[in-house]
Amino acid sequence: MTGESAPVRPIIGITCYEEEAAWGNWHRLACVLPSSYLRAIEAAGAMALLLPPQSLSPEEAAELLGQLDGLVLVGGNDVAPSLYGQEAHPATVVASGERDNFELAAVAEAERSGLPLLAICRGLQVLNVARGGTLVQHLPDVVGHEEHSPVPDGYGEHPVAIEAETKLASLLSWEKGSVPTHHHQGVGEVGEGLRPAAYAADGVIEALEDASLPFLVAVQWHPEAGDDPALFVGLVEAARLRASSRKRGA
């Protein structure tokens, strides 16, 4: 008697923070990540693997990411402005440790190998910088309000409109809606080969994508903090196809 085999559970790598953390009486520099990212990947049908910031050569990045079926770049502190040719704004808080260089290396390898990639908040900004784009370091200076980051320790909401005939539009069941938000920076000049796929009402770019790759979608909002799993489901489906192809080719 035979039954249907269980669906392939792809392995999704998730970048994480390097920050001072405390547990019990211990205070240490630690690699940490809000568990909402992990639960979102798990609920979408994949296994999650944390990727701590580290120094990697291109060859090492290929070896590490070669074990994965998909990649998520998560939120966090700001990308170093020197990476896109600017001096730091007083409100800019650069991520600690090797995070910028590690994530730029991960993006380069994901693009080279066609690894499905979902970039979230800071992740979108890393992607844009990796493609030669720039960032607006403090949006309130430009848009005149704090709606993109209305509270210091949580998520606000603001509406976004999805561009028609984009990968993002094919993934989401809505064209206009409110999204969980917490970012004070945004896209300046759009990086090479990237297409804006969503906008806020004030004109801020809220999503980028590259249709030339199997799955490369970046959003400025935080889907892991909302109630729409579609982006994680889409990533996992793309990763599952890659995992199945890898298994057949083994």
C-alpha positions as CSV (number, residue, x, y, z in Angstrom):
1,M,0.0,0.0,0.0
2,T,1.4,3.3,-1.0
3,G,0.3,6.8,-0.1
4,E,1.1,10.3,-1.3
5,S,4.5,11.5,-0.1
6,A,4.5,14.5,2.2
7,P,5.2,17.9,0.5
8,V,8.9,18.9,0.5
9,R,9.7,21.2,3.4
10,P,12.3,23.6,2.0
11,I,15.0,25.1,4.1
12,I,14.8,28.9,4.4
13,G,17.7,30.9,5.7
14,I,16.8,33.9,7.8
15,T,19.3,36.6,8.6
16,C,19.4,37.9,12.2
17,Y,20.7,40.7,14.4
18,E,23.9,41.0,16.4
19,E,22.9,43.0,19.5
20,E,23.4,43.2,23.3
21,A,20.9,40.9,24.9
22,A,20.1,39.7,28.4
23,W,18.7,36.5,29.8
24,G,18.7,35.8,33.6
25,N,21.9,37.4,35.0
26,W,23.7,37.2,31.7
27,H,24.3,40.2,29.4
28,R,26.1,39.3,26.2
29,L,26.5,40.3,22.6
30,A,24.2,37.8,20.9
31,C,22.7,36.8,17.5
32,V,18.9,37.3,17.9
33,L,15.7,37.5,15.9
34,P,12.0,38.2,16.6
35,S,10.4,34.8,16.6
36,S,7.5,36.1,14.4
37,Y,9.8,35.6,11.4
38,L,10.4,32.0,12.3
39,R,6.8,31.2,13.0
40,A,5.8,32.8,9.6
41,I,8.2,30.6,7.7
42,E,7.1,27.5,9.7
43,A,3.4,28.2,9.1
44,A,4.1,28.6,5.4
45,G,5.4,25.0,5.3
46,A,9.2,25.4,5.5
47,M,12.1,24.8,7.9
48,A,14.0,27.9,9.2
49,L,17.7,28.2,9.6
50,L,19.2,31.3,11.3
51,L,22.1,33.0,9.5
52,P,24.2,35.1,11.9
53,P,26.3,38.0,10.6
54,Q,29.8,36.8,9.6
55,S,32.6,37.6,7.3
56,L,32.4,35.6,4.0
57,S,34.2,35.5,0.8
58,P,32.1,35.0,-2.4
59,E,33.1,31.4,-2.4
60,E,32.1,30.9,1.2
61,A,28.8,32.7,0.6
62,A,28.2,30.2,-2.3
63,E,28.9,27.3,0.0
64,L,26.7,28.5,2.8
65,L,23.7,29.6,0.7
66,G,24.1,26.5,-1.5
67,Q,22.6,24.6,1.5
68,L,19.4,26.6,1.3
69,D,16.2,26.7,-0.8
70,G,15.3,30.3,0.0
71,L,16.4,33.4,1.9
72,V,14.8,36.1,4.0
73,L,16.5,39.4,4.8
74,V,14.9,40.8,7.9
75,G,14.5,44.2,9.4
76,G,16.8,46.0,11.8
77,N,19.1,49.0,12.1
78,D,20.3,51.1,9.2
79,V,22.6,50.3,6.4
80,A,25.9,52.2,6.6
81,P,25.5,55.4,4.4
82,S,29.1,55.1,3.2
83,L,28.0,52.1,1.2
84,Y,25.9,54.4,-1.0
85,G,28.1,57.4,-0.9
86,Q,26.5,59.6,1.8
87,E,27.5,61.0,5.2
88,A,25.4,59.8,8.1
89,H,22.3,61.7,9.1
90,P,21.9,62.4,12.9
91,A,19.0,60.0,13.0
92,T,20.8,57.1,11.3
93,V,21.7,54.2,13.5
94,V,24.0,51.7,11.7
95,A,23.6,48.0,12.3
96,S,26.4,46.5,14.4
97,G,29.1,43.9,13.5
98,E,29.4,42.3,10.1
99,R,25.8,42.6,9.2
100,D,26.0,45.0,6.2
101,N,28.8,43.1,4.5
102,F,27.3,39.7,5.3
103,E,23.9,40.6,3.9
104,L,25.4,42.2,0.8
105,A,27.4,39.0,0.1
106,A,24.2,37.0,0.7
107,V,22.3,39.1,-1.8
108,A,25.0,38.8,-4.4
109,E,25.0,35.0,-4.1
110,A,21.2,34.7,-4.1
111,E,21.1,36.7,-7.3
112,R,23.9,34.8,-8.9
113,S,22.3,31.4,-8.1
114,G,18.7,32.3,-8.5
115,L,17.9,31.5,-4.8
116,P,14.4,32.7,-3.9
117,L,14.7,35.9,-1.8
118,L,12.2,37.8,0.3
119,A,13.6,41.1,1.7
120,I,11.8,42.8,4.5
121,C,12.2,46.5,5.6
122,R,15.9,46.9,6.1
123,G,16.3,43.9,3.8
124,L,14.7,46.0,1.0
125,Q,17.2,48.8,1.7
126,V,20.1,46.3,1.6
127,L,18.9,45.0,-1.8
128,N,18.6,48.5,-3.2
129,V,22.1,49.5,-2.0
130,A,23.4,46.2,-3.4
131,R,22.1,47.2,-6.8
132,G,23.7,50.6,-6.7
133,G,20.7,52.5,-5.4
134,T,20.6,55.1,-2.6
135,L,18.4,55.6,0.5
136,V,16.6,58.5,2.1
137,Q,18.1,58.5,5.5
138,H,15.2,60.1,7.4
139,L,11.8,60.1,5.7
140,P,10.2,62.8,8.0
141,D,12.7,65.3,6.5
142,V,11.2,64.6,3.0
143,V,7.5,63.6,3.6
144,G,6.9,65.9,6.6
145,H,5.3,63.3,8.9
146,E,6.0,60.2,11.1
147,E,3.5,57.8,9.6
148,H,6.1,55.3,8.5
149,S,7.4,54.9,12.0
150,P,4.7,56.3,14.3
151,V,5.8,54.6,17.6
152,P,9.3,53.9,18.8
153,D,8.8,50.4,20.0
154,G,6.1,48.9,17.8
155,Y,4.3,48.9,14.5
156,G,2.0,51.4,13.1
157,E,-0.2,51.1,10.0
158,H,-0.4,53.0,6.7
159,P,-2.0,52.3,3.3
160,V,-0.1,51.0,0.3
161,A,-1.1,50.6,-3.3
162,I,0.2,47.6,-5.3
163,E,1.3,48.2,-8.9
164,A,-0.6,46.2,-11.5
165,E,1.2,43.4,-13.4
166,T,3.9,42.9,-10.9
167,K,5.0,39.7,-9.1
168,L,3.8,41.3,-5.9
169,A,0.3,41.8,-7.3
170,S,0.2,38.1,-8.3
171,L,1.1,37.1,-4.7
172,L,-1.3,39.3,-2.8
173,S,-5.1,39.1,-2.9
174,W,-5.5,42.9,-2.6
175,E,-4.5,46.0,-4.5
176,K,-4.8,48.6,-1.7
177,G,-4.6,47.9,2.0
178,S,-3.0,48.8,5.3
179,V,0.3,47.2,6.3
180,P,2.3,47.0,9.6
181,T,5.1,49.6,9.4
182,H,8.2,50.7,11.3
183,H,10.9,52.4,9.2
184,H,12.4,55.9,9.1
185,Q,14.4,55.3,6.0
186,G,13.3,54.6,2.4
187,V,14.4,54.2,-1.2
188,G,16.1,57.1,-2.9
189,E,17.4,56.3,-6.3
190,V,16.2,52.8,-7.4
191,G,18.9,50.3,-7.9
192,E,19.7,48.8,-11.3
193,G,17.2,46.2,-12.5
194,L,14.7,46.8,-9.7
195,R,11.1,47.8,-10.3
196,P,9.0,49.6,-7.8
197,A,6.0,47.4,-7.0
198,A,4.1,49.4,-4.4
199,Y,3.8,52.9,-3.1
200,A,2.5,54.7,0.1
201,A,0.1,57.5,-0.3
202,D,2.9,60.1,0.1
203,G,4.9,58.5,-2.8
204,V,7.4,56.5,-0.8
205,I,8.3,53.3,-2.6
206,E,7.1,50.4,-0.5
207,A,8.2,47.4,-2.6
208,L,10.8,46.5,-5.1
209,E,11.2,43.4,-7.3
210,D,13.2,41.9,-10.2
211,A,11.1,39.9,-12.6
212,S,14.2,38.5,-14.3
213,L,14.9,36.2,-11.3
214,P,12.8,33.3,-10.2
215,F,11.6,35.0,-7.0
216,L,13.0,38.3,-5.8
217,V,10.5,40.4,-3.9
218,A,11.2,43.2,-1.3
219,V,8.7,45.0,0.8
220,Q,9.3,48.0,3.1
221,W,6.6,46.9,5.6
222,H,6.6,43.9,8.0
223,P,4.4,41.0,6.8
224,E,5.6,38.9,9.7
225,A,3.8,41.3,12.1
226,G,0.5,41.2,10.1
227,D,-2.2,38.7,9.3
228,D,-1.5,38.1,5.6
229,P,0.9,35.1,5.1
230,A,0.9,35.4,1.3
231,L,4.4,36.7,0.9
232,F,5.8,33.9,3.0
233,V,3.6,31.3,1.2
234,G,4.9,32.6,-2.1
235,L,8.5,32.4,-1.0
236,V,8.1,28.9,0.3
237,E,6.4,27.7,-2.9
238,A,9.3,29.1,-4.9
239,A,11.8,27.4,-2.5
240,R,9.9,24.1,-2.7
241,L,10.2,24.1,-6.5
242,R,13.9,24.7,-6.1
243,A,14.3,22.0,-3.4
244,S,12.4,19.5,-5.6
245,S,14.7,20.3,-8.6
246,R,17.8,19.9,-6.4
247,K,16.5,16.6,-5.1
248,R,15.8,15.3,-8.6
249,G,19.3,16.4,-9.7
250,A,21.0,14.7,-6.7
